[in-house]
Amino acid sequence: MYRSHVLVCGGTGCTSSGSQQIMVSLREELKKQGLDEEVSVVQTGCHGLCALGPIMIVYPDATFYAMVKEEDIPEIVEEHLLKGRPVQRLLYDETVTPSGVKSLGDTDFYKKQHRIALRNCGVINPEVIEEYIGTGGYQALGKVLTEMTPDDVIQVLLDSGLRGRGGAGFPTGLKWKLAKGNDADQKYVCCNADEGDPGAFMDRSVLEGDPHAVLEAMTIAGYAIGASQGYIYVRAEYPIAVQRLKIAIDQAREMELLGDDIFGSGFSFNIDLRLGAGAFVCGEETALMVSIEGNRGEPRPRPPFPAQKGLFGKPTILNNVETWANIPQIILNGPEWFSSMGTEKSKGTKVFALGGKIHNTGLVEVPMGTTLREIIEEIGGGIPGGKKFKAAQTGGPSGGCIPAEHFDIPIDYDNLVAIGSMMGSGGLIVMDEDDCMVDIAKFFLEFTVEESCGKCTPCRIGTKRMLEILEKITKGQATMADLDKLEELCYYIKANSACALGQTAPNPVLSTLQYFRDEYVAHIVDKTCPAGVCKALLNFYIDPEKCKGCTLCARNCPANAITGSVKNPHVIDGDKCIKCGACMEKCKFGAIYKK
């Protein structure tokens, strides 16, 4: 029996910061101090506060150490684990109060969260099936196979109001019902783990922190629709997730929770992995299935829909990782429990990956209907440097920008669509006053152009023409006629593209045109970038009143564009300046400004 458990994050973020070596050093130091029989070191998934990694939490007192370094380990072991005195300088600052150390659940980041999909992430070792079982894992599968009919399972999902967390928000129970109603000698269950949106890491974190939840849910789905085979399509760029899925599948098979005659019920189900090569279009359900079949990932026309004719021409259901992670808890706790959370048409919780201009970069799970302001200011800790909130991008390249005027909008599927955005898989990128919205639209369109499969002309060529116009605008070379043409192209591509990638590609442009048209006009008419981002429209100047002639700017200019003698004001040659901003960054007197 251990007296203390030290949980160390083994997710991608913390691993990239050195958490694996920290665990090695921690075990060595514990053994050195004779504590290896008293203190257990547990590798977990993501705790959520990714910006503070590597993260270490000591239980039973839940002491939260942030940004731990390998050289800190001897002090933590000596002072805390041996003498019982937490190392104050390494604690997450918000947990430190005059009256002592407060619990994680009382911090701003955690207190408004409600974790269902993320319930085990940061809590259990994802590579040990017994830990998943110890938190109630596979009880839902046992209940389904021994107490419920397939129709009962589907009805529970229909009553819960669960909608797909991958973007469109289609009712999960209805999708399963349609697939069950189609007779076939073989049916399939697929998991979309091809998370490709810039700034999105929700599904990756679930797979890294709680892979068995996905396996359990997929097996339940197989029973409900009459399928015997499942596939998880996961990005090859997610090596930790892939490795933990492999371990989880092997463990589940060894314990006969996958395979033949599960729980002695006569029901058999297997799951295999298929690795994606990084094509964003394979996040579209039909393209994903084409890729699993071994062909180039291109979308198929719909109808027929996958529930009728999907993988290998057989009835197939496809849900994303977060959707699957909710299902065991819905089965165990009942549909009323789940539907009591969220809004009228968007039940339950939603996981968001917070990124961009925000203090607490990381992963959060909140009830549907939580306002954008609460997520950004209270959970996310606000915008650094006292800057003003300008917009938030949801839905990635398929979504849109939410401006400050909608800062208090309750986030759910319908509200986001109503203001020109969409939920998407859950990426939420925050922008402040220093971001150029034309440049943001160009960034997302560059991504879409690169990822278009090229099958249909509107997407293959239309998005390129849109990008060319945006590049003209950011260079100050466009006319108002170009702006009209850009908008016309947006609506044409939305109406005529073959799949959702092309149909949603214009959304970042349309939403920025809707809310930030004045920035487009400034680029075109005034030849200026109000945010000072677009290099072609920028000029750097030195204020002679503030310049001390220290020569630091000139010495750091890569283009030798700055001249001037020591202790005399310097001058920037606009023709030579490459607008890199190095001079402004180095100036200690605030003498350099851009305009």
N, C-alpha and C positions, 0 to 999 in steps of 0.2 A: 504494500500500500504506500503510494507516494504522498508526501505532505504538501508538495507544491507541483504545479504543472506550468511549464513555460511554453507558451504558444508563440511560434515564430511564423510569420507569413511566408508561404512558399509560392505565392502567385507570381506572375510574370514581372510585375512592377518591382516588387521587393527582391525577387531573384536577380534582376538586372542591377540592383544596388548592392548585392553581395550577401543576401540572407542565407544562402546555402553554406557559405564559408563561416558565417556567424554561428550556425547550428553546429558545425564541426568543432569550432573553437569552444562553444558553450559546453558541449559534451566532454571535451578534453579537460576543461577547467573544473567542471563538476567532479570528474574522476580524480583530478589532482587534489581537490579539497575533500575528497571522501564523501561527496554528496550524491554520487550517481545512483545510489539505492534509495535516496529520499526525494530527488527532484527528477521529474520526467520532462523531456524535451519533445514537443509535439509540433510537427510540420502541419500547417493549415493552409487553407485557401485565403483569398483576399478579405481583409478586414474592412475595406472601403476607403480609408484615408490614404490613398495611394501616394499623395505628395509627401507624406511623412515617413515613407519606407527607408530602410527596413524597420518593420514594426515587430515589437515583442511585448506580449502581455503575460504577466505573472498571476496565476490563480493560486489560492482562492480569493485574494484581495483585489484582483482585476487591475493591477498596476500597469499602466500603459506607457511603455517606453517607445520613443519615436526617433527616427534617423540614427539608429544604433550603429556603431562602428565596431569592427573586430577588436580594436584596442580598448573598447569600453567593457568587454566581457569580464576580465578579471575583477574590475571594480564592482560590477553588478553581482557577481557570484560572491565576492568577499563581503560586501556591505549588505546586500539585500537577502540573498539566499542563505547566507551563513549567519549574519548578525541581525537580520530582520529590519534593516534600515534602507528604505527605497532611496535610490540615487536621484536626488531632486533635479539636478541639472539635465538629466536625460528624459524626464517625464514630459508627456504631452502637456504643454503649458496650460491648456484650459482645464485640466484635471487638478491643477494645483491651486488651492484656495487658502486663505488665512486660517481656516479652521481644520485644514487637512486636505487629503486627496479625495476628490469626489469620483463617483462611479462613471464609467463610460456612458451609461444610459442617460446620465443627466447632462451630458455635454450638448452643445447646440447642434453638432453634427449628427448625433444619434437620437436625441429625444423625440424628434418628430418623424422618425422612420418607423416603418412597420415591415419587418422582414418575413416574407413567405418564400419567394424564389431564392432568396439569399440566406435563408434561416440557418443553414449549416456552414456557410462560407465564413472562415475565420474561427470556427468552433471545433470542427472535427478534423482528423487526418484523412484526407480524401483517398489515400492509398490503403486504408484499413477498413474493410467492409464491416467488421464488427463494430466500429465506431458509428457507422451509418445505421446499423441495426439497433444500436444502443439509443439512438435518438428517435426510434419509431420507424426506421427504414424497413421497407418491404412488408409492413403491416397492411398497407393499403392494397397491395397486390394479393396478400393472403385473404383479405376481406372480400375482394372482388371475385377471386376464384372459388371461394368456399361458400359465399353467402349471396352473391348477386348474379343476375342474368346479364348478358350483353346489353339488353334494352334498359335494364336498371342503371347500368354505368352511364350510358348515353344520356338518360334522363337527368341524372345527377349533374352532368356537365351543362345540359340545357338550362336547368333550374339555377345553376350557379351564376350564369351570365358571363362566363369566361369567354373573352374574345382573344384572337390570335395576337401575340405580342410582337410579331415580326414586321408589322407596318400597317396593313389594311384593316386589321381589327375584325376579321370575319369570325362569327360565332363558332367556337371550337366544337361544341356538341352537335351543331347542325352539320358541320363538315363530316364528323364521324357517322352521323345518321345517314347521310347520303352515300357514304362508302359502304356501310353495312347493308344498305338496301340494294346494292348491285351484286348479283350473284357471279361468282367466278371460281375457277379451280384453285386460284392463288390470289392473294391480296398482299399489299405491302404497307409498312409503316415507316415513314422517313422523318429524320430530324435534320432541320436546316441549321447547321452550325457554321455556315459560310458567311461569317460576319465581316462585311467589307466596308461599311461606312467609315469615312475618316473621323477619328475621335471616338469610335464606339468600341467598348470592351466588356459589355454586359455578359454576353453569352460565353465569352472566353473565361470570365471569372467564375461563372456557375460550373462550367466543365472542369475547371481547375480545382474548385473548392468543394463540389458536391456531385460528382459524375453519376453516382448510383441513383440519384433522384430522377435523372433523365432515363436511365435504363429501366427503372421501375415503371415510370409513366408510359414508356413506349410498349412495355409488355402488357400493361393494362389496356392500352389502345388496341394491341393485337387481339386480345380476347374480345374486346367490344365489337370490332368490325369483322372478325373472322380471319385474321392474317397470321401467318406463321413465321414471317421474316421481316426484320427491320434493318434499316441502314442509317448510319449517322454520317452525314456529309460534312466534313470538318476541314477547315483551312490547314494546309500543310505548314503555314507560317505560325501555327500555334503548337509548337513542339511539346510544351508542358501539358496542354490539354489533351493532345493526342496520346501521350504516354500514360496519363492517368485514366483515360478512357480504356486503353488496352488493359491496364491493370484491373480496372473495375469489371470489364467484361470477363476476363479470366477468373476473377474471384467469384462473380455471380454464377458462372458455369460450374465452377468447382463445388459451390454450395447448392447446386441444382435449382437456382433461382432464374436461370436461363437454360434453355435446352428442352429435353423431352419430359413430358408428364410433370409439369411444375406443380408443387404442393399436392401431388397425387390426384390432380384434377382431370388428367387426360389431355390437358391443354399443353401444346408445345410451341415454343417461340425462341428464335435466335436473332442476334444482332451482330452486324458486321460494320466495320469502318470503311469509308471511302474518302480519300484525301483529295481536296480541291487544289488546283494549281494557282489560285489567286485571282480568277476572273470574277469581277464584280457581278456580271450578268448571271452567274450561276447561283446568285441569291434568289433569282426569280424561279418559282417552283418548277416550271416545265423545263427550263434550261438546266436546273440542278438534276432532274431525273434523266435528261439526255446525257449529262456528264457521267452519272452513275452507270449508265448503260455502256459507257466506253467511247462515246462519241464527243465531238466538239460541242461545248456548251452553248447552244442556241435555243431560244424559246420556240415552243410550238404554238400554233393557233389554238385559241380556246373559244367555244367548245370544240371537242369534248373536254370536260374538266377532269383533273386527276382522279377525283372520286369515282368517275366513270371509266376513264382510260388514262392511266398514269404510267408508272414505272413498268417497263416491258409490256406495255399495253394492258396492264391489269389495274383494277381499282386500287387507288393509293391515297393515303392521307399524309400530309406534310405539315408539321408544326415546327416553330423555332424553339430553341433551347429554353428560353424563359417560360414559354407557354407550357412545355413539358414539366418544368420544375414546380409549377403550381398544382399539378393534377393530384399527386399523392395526398397532399394536404386537404384538397377539396373532398376527396373520397373519405378520408379519416374524420374530418371535422364537419362535413355536411355542406350542401349547397347554400343553406341559409347563412352559415358563418361567412362564406366568401362574399355572397351578394350583399351582406350588411356593410361591406366596405366599398368606398368609391362613390360614384355618382349614379344617376338613374340608368344611363345607357352604357356606362363604362365601370364595370364592377372590379373590385379587388385593388391590387397595388400595381405599380409600375417601377421598373428599375431604370435609372438614368445614369449615364456616364457623364459626369460633369468635367468639362474641360474649357480651355481658353483663358480669358481674363477673370480668374476667380481664385480665391484664397485656398479653398479646400478642393483641390482636384481629386476626383475619386468616384466611387460607386455609391449610389444611394437608392433606397427603395421606399417609396412613399405611397399613401393611398391615392387613387385616382381622384382628381378634384383639388389636390393641393395646388396652391397658386404658384406661378412662376416666381413671384417675389419671395415667397417662403423658401423655395428651393435655393434661390441664388443668394439672398441676403442672410437668412437664418441658418439653413443647413450648409450652404456653400461658403459662408463667411464673408460674402460681399466681394466687391471688386478691389483689387490692390491699388495702392497709391492714391486713394481718394478720388479716383476717376469716376465718371458718370456712366451708368448702364446705358448702352445704346441699342443693343438687340441681342437676341438669342436664336441660334439656328437649331431647329429640331428636325429630325428626319433625314439628316445628312444630305447627300446630293439630290435626294428625292423630295426633300422638305422645303421649308421656307424660313424666313427671318421674322421673328416676333419683335416688334418695336416697343419702346418704352411706354407707349400709350396703352399697351395691353399687358403691362407688367403684373397686374392683379388678376389676370384671367385664370380661372381654375383649369388645370390641364387635364383634358380627356380627349378621346378620339374626335368627337363632334366639334368641340370648341376650337381645336387646332385647325381642323378643315375649314371652319367658318371664317377664320382670319387669314387663310391662304397658306397655312403650313400643314404639317401632318405629324403624327406620333412617331412613325418610323419604328425602328427597333429600340430607340431610346438614347441615341447620342444627343447631348445638349451642350452646344458650344457657345460660350458667353463672349460678347464683344463690348468694348467700351468706346469712348469718344475718339480714340486714336485709330479706330478701324474704318477703312473706306468700304462702303457697302458695294460699290461697283467692283472693287478688287475682290471682295468676298464672293460675289456672284461669278466672277471670272475664275476664281479658284475652284469652285465646285463644278463649273462647266468644263474646265480643263480635265478634271477627274472623269466626268461622264464621257467626254470625247475619247479619252484614252481607253475607257472600259466598254465602249459600245462594241457589240459583237459584229456589227456591220451587216446583219442579215436584211434589215429594212432600210430603204432610202431615206425616209424622214429623219431617222435617228443618225444613220451613218454620215449623211451629208448635211442635214439641217443643223445638227449641233455644232458642226465645224463652222458653218456660216455664222451662227450665233456667236461663237467664240471669236471669230475674226472681227465682228463688229465690236464686241467688248474690248478687244485689244486696241482697236482704233480709238475707242472712247477713252481708255486709260492713257493713251499716248497724246490725247488732245487733237486727234486728226479726224474726228467724226463730225457729222452734221446732224441736225434734228431729223432729217429724212432717214438717216441711219437708225435713229432711235425708233422711229415708226416702223421701219423694216424689222428691227429686232423684236418688237412686240408682236408683229404679224407672224413672224417665224415661230414664236413661242406657242401661239394658239394652234398653228398648223401642225407642229410637231406633237403637241399634246393629243390632237384629234386623230392623227394618222399613224403613229408609231405602233409597231407590232406588239410590244410588251411594256410592262410597267417601267422599265428603265428609261425608254424613250418618252413614254407618256408623262413621266414626272420630271424629266431632265430640265424643263424650263421653269420649274417651281422656284428655285433660288432667284432667278432673274425676275420673274413675275412679282414675287413678294417684295423684292427690293425696289422694283419700279413702282409698286403700289404705295410703299411707305417712305421711300427715300428718292423719289424722282428728282428732287431738287439737286441731289448729288450728281446724278447723270447730267442734268442741265448745266451744272457748274463745270463739269469736265468738258462739255461740248461747246458751250457758249463763252464761258469765262476762261477756259483753258487752265483751270485750277482744280486741284484735288483738295477739298475742304479739310480732309483728315491728314493731309500731308504724307500720303502713302505712295501714290503713283509716281515713280521716279522721273518719268519723262516730263512731268509737270512741276517738278520740284526745283528750287534753287536754294543754295546755302549762302548765308551772308555772315559777315563778322561785324559786330557792333563796335566801332572804334572807341566808343566811350567806355566799354567794358573790357576790351582787349588789353592785356598787360604786357603783350609781347614776349610771352614765356617760350614761344616756339614749339610747344608741345603738339599743337595741331599740325604744324608743318612737318614735324618729324614723323608723324603717324599717317600722313596723307599718302596713299599708295600711288597716286597719280601725279605727285609733285605739283598740285594745283594751287598751293598756298605759298605766298611770298611775304617777306617782311623781315625787318632786322630786330635784334634783341631789344626788348623794352619799348618797342614801337608797335602801333596797331598793324595787324596783318590783313591781307586781302586775298579773297578766293577768286581764281580765274574761272569764270563760268563755263568757258569753252573746254577747259581741261578737266573740270570736276566730273567725276563719275557717279556722284550722288550716293556714296556708300554710307555716309554718316559717321565715319570714323572720327573726324575732327570734332563733331558735336559731342560724341561720346567721351572724348578725351579732355575736352576743355573744362577746366576747374572753376572758371569764372562766369559761366553762363553767357559767354560773349557770342556764341555761334547759334544761329537760329535758321530754321527752314521756312520757306514760304512758297 
